[in-house]
């Protein structure tokens, strides 16, 4: 009996320490994404709606994992390597003045199109299309750009798809089989189609080649500005440490040609360190609470131990 009492005295403070640590990591990691309205606030009113993908999809698994933090950074770097795309961002976005707002809105779009019911998907796509209508101009190399151009939409969309997949294969809990990697790429074309993106490769290998050897890739002044910003964003010091490690992990997974264009170098051991950081995020955050919300909406059993955060919206009171 005495041993049990002693064990309780030891384990109590240890458990409280780790729970406090977990809470601080959750608060720090999720704070940058709270600068836009949550896009699935009414999701539970669309009971049974599987959205674009549904509970058996690969997309819900891939994007719901903590490895997506690396994927998001990697996608922004790839997008910056296209002079016309990055010119559109530089000329028409307030990312320098409101970086967390833009980050939150981008995250909200990915969340809505991945886990939303179809009305939420359609609302997110319509909002992006409204913004795209006024995004046009000329890049530093004298080429006209228009955000509604299918080729430019394809660069943004394909960069996201490729980056989420590469992040999963390097930092996820389970590496996808070649068949499931292709399935993920094919599923993601449903999102790109809503924005008129073209072309959209339908296999992982084709997508990787399309990204690495795209003839539109080239350095530009706007690219330099974007890379400088992504390398040293205005984050609080505690968050910056983890971000820098995720950034180095993202850079390490870029194709060599894109790293050269972006002027970035691969840090030895970055992938190994990145795995540790992502594992820590996974321990604290669990899988995406938006994934859990989509499972609840579709009436799908919740895997035990996968989700650690509360549902992001309250369960509506049934009427009847």
Secondary structure as GFF3:
##gff-version 3
##sequence-region A 1 320
A	DSSP	alpha_helix	2	31	.	.	.	ID=ss1
A	DSSP	three_ten_helix	43	45	.	.	.	ID=ss2
A	DSSP	alpha_helix	58	63	.	.	.	ID=ss3
A	DSSP	alpha_helix	68	80	.	.	.	ID=ss4
A	DSSP	alpha_helix	83	92	.	.	.	ID=ss5
A	DSSP	alpha_helix	99	115	.	.	.	ID=ss6
A	DSSP	alpha_helix	118	132	.	.	.	ID=ss7
A	DSSP	beta_strand	136	138	.	.	.	ID=ss8
A	DSSP	beta_strand	144	146	.	.	.	ID=ss9
A	DSSP	alpha_helix	150	171	.	.	.	ID=ss10
A	DSSP	alpha_helix	178	194	.	.	.	ID=ss11
A	DSSP	alpha_helix	204	212	.	.	.	ID=ss12
A	DSSP	alpha_helix	221	231	.	.	.	ID=ss13
A	DSSP	alpha_helix	237	252	.	.	.	ID=ss14
A	DSSP	alpha_helix	256	262	.	.	.	ID=ss15
A	DSSP	alpha_helix	270	285	.	.	.	ID=ss16
A	DSSP	alpha_helix	289	297	.	.	.	ID=ss17
###
